Amino acid sequence: MLVAHALGATESWISLAVGAELPPRDRAAEFRTVVDDPTAFLAGVDDRSATCRGLLERAEAFDATRTGFARWTSEPDEPVTAAWALLHALEHLSEHVGHAELTRQLLDG
């Protein structure tokens, strides 16, 4: 669930930051993710990660002041700048990576 959410959010925020079309996203469904096939799930993680890297690699000149709307948030009509979206993508992903690391430490004992 955490990985599904982190990747969905990261792709959405990066897309907004670089001016790409926003991906279809069901944020609520990310929190209901159940992994029945770990191999397929990990392949999906690799694909989504590649998509995020591709968005950054294909981005043209970055306009930090360009604004957009994060329709998946609690304030969908509040514009955010590309700079804010990119920084938020990084901080949000980092936060969830930290959650995953702490969870792994607890499970490993």
Secondary structure, DSSP 8 states (H G I E B T S, - for coil): -HHHHHHHHHHHHHHHHHT-------HHHHTT---S-HHHHHHHHHHHHHHHHHHHHH--S--TT-EEE-TTSS-TTSEEEHHHHHHHHHHHHHHHHHHHHHHHHHHH-
